[in-house]
């Protein structure tokens, strides 16, 4: 439903959570979690684009699911799983996620 992201990013400033709003693209995990933009690296705290999920927490970021749960997802999750978790009513079954 919503995913954590950084306030500053490579192409401007965004809200504290990536969500479906503003220009209607929503959370875009297609490139993964914590994809950093220029200047490179988490030390600058800028994800590559405003809808990308990311945080300054080591190894991943928080997501709030439609069932009300909040989970920390690892940046090592494959993009297929991330995209299926972010899709709404797509008919695909996502394997149960268990934190590392």
N, C-alpha and C positions, 0 to 999 in steps of 0.2 A: 504494500500500500504506500508507504513512504520509506525513504532511506536517508541516512545521514550523509551530509556532504560538507565541504568546507565553505566558509563565507566568501573568501577570495578565491578566484579561479583564473585560469589563463585568459579568459575572454570577458572578464568583468567581475561583478559582484552578484551574489544570488542569495536567496533565503537560506536559513540554517538547515533546512531539510529539502531534499529533492522530492518533488511530488508532481502530480498531474495538475498543472496550472500555468499561469503566466502565458507562455506561448504553446501550451498543450503538447509537450513532448514527454513529460513525466520522468520517472527514474529510468535511466538508460544504462543498464549494466552490460551492454553488448561488448564493451572492451575490458570489462572486469572491474574490480574494486581497487581504489587507490591508484588510479592511473594519473600520474602527475604531469602537469604542463610546465611550460617555461616560466620562470627559471626552474630547471628540473629539480625534483626531489621534494620529499615531505618537509624538509627544513624550511621551505618557503611557504608551505601550506596551501598550495594552489593545485586543485585538480585540473585536468586538461580542458574540461568544459563544464558549464554550470549544471547539466542534469546528471553528471557522473557521480556515482556514490563514492564516498571517500571520507576519511577522517584522519586526525593526527594520532589516533590510537594505534599502537603497533599491530600490524597484521590483519586489519579488516575494519568494519564499521557496523553500526547498529541499523536494524531495519524493524519497522513495525508492520506486522502482518494483519490481514483483514480480520483474523480471529481475535485480535486484541493483544497477541503476544508480541514481545520485543525480543529480538535475538541478535547476537553479534555474529556476523557472517565473516568467515575467513576470506582474505583476498586470494587464497589459493583455490577457491571453488572454481570449477570449470564454467565457461561462459554459457554453455547449454543449460546447465542447472540454474544459473543466475537469470537467464532470459525466461525460463519457464516459471520461476518464482515471481518474476515481475509481470508476467502476462496475466490478463484478466479473462476468465471464461474461455480459454483457448481449446479446451477439450483434451489437452495433454495431461497425463498423470505425472506428477513430480514425485520421485522417491522421497520418503520421509527424511527430512533433514535432521541429523544429529550433530551437535557441535563437536569440534575436535577435542 
